[in-house]
């Protein structure tokens, strides 16, 4: 009997346009709407807040362009898992995929599912008891759409990304045209109760959480048309769009709402700006935009995350690997991996409901960012290893301004790791424990593989 990956293969159906919308769609969730006040609180002034968004975009772009060269040299499904595996070996590759498959991916999916359900029930004045069921319906529907084929999931991504950008650009355009507040030079340091809150590093860190998701496109490199060209191009265009959207919407918000009022608005800053511009219907437009944004972001995660367990299963590094690596002969979609991620997410949803104080999807996704960035750092260093290993080999794409851009990416990664250690040491320790649990699992799987 032939291995599954020889009998079937994933279809190369992802073009440049869809790749760009995956980059934009998996990054822009709720952060663009809810983070302006948070960043301002840490920055202290409007100038420093805008600068924090610019810095966050530059660091993210440096990371994306660096990873894009690795992806062009290793154009395989699985993204970070495949890169770490090919550069450092199967042990480190497994640990990368382990964290992403068991906790990081499902936690992000579940947090989006629960947030989506709450937003929809609040918008339509439905009982809050229905919010989980609404979220589950969205998760089930999007999983089914992606089982039908990557092209359908990609089409959904194109539609939702365009739809979510409409309220973003409406606030930007009309805010810049109709706003009459001073954009620059607004100082709110006297209004911030704790001096410890004012920290430019924490302001940048808040933006980087909003930029998170930039690497998701690499998970489906094996399904991209001409990945050596389209992966770097999609990263460049997509991350530029996101950075411009984030920076400009913050400028527009400052132009509409005085910083002294903005700092106290919390997660409603963009909605209040829309209300000031368009009346009560404006806040409803933004709420619809956030709902579509979360829905599209969830779809992007469902497209990309299952490719990690799929790649691991193909390598025999997951229990029930034959089932998880199953590809539908007719639909050419990774049905086994999609169902596996759906199942893990479902278990996590049940756990968050049964043990809300012990199992919090938002917190789990945040604490694992620390460990994910350790693997990002390994990947950034891996670029230098690949350059040395493949010396003299012609590259389809080379990161511009080498080695400055990769060093900038490393600096950004180190910044996140150090700040996370300082701000949440116990959370970082929890993520290391999750990582350590993967070691005996790997040893057990390797032994079983050798016996078979």
Secondary structure, 3 states (H helix, E strand, C coil): CCCHHHHCCCCCCECHHHHHHHHHHHHCCCHHHHCHHHHHHHHCEHHHHHHHHHHHHHHHHHHHHHHHHHHHHCCCCCCHHHHHHHHHCHHHHHHHHHHHHHHHHHHHHHHHHHHHHHHHHHHCCCCHHHHHHHHHHHHHHHHHHHHCCHHHHHHHHHHHHHHHHHHHHHHHHHHHHHCCCCCCCCECHHHCCCHHHCCHHHHHHHHHHHHCCCCHHHHHHHHECCHHHHHHHHHHHHHHHHHHHHHHHHHHHHHHCCHHHHCCCHHHHHHHHHHHHHCHHHHHHHHHHHHHHHHHHHHHHHHHHHHHHHHHHHCCCCCCHHHHCCCCCCCCCCHHHHHHHHHHHHHHHHHHHHCCCCCCHHHHHHHHHHHHHHHHHHHHHHHHHHHHHCCCCCCCCCCCCCCHHHHHHHHHHHHHHHHHHHHCHHHHHHHHHHHHHHHHHHHHHHHHHHHC
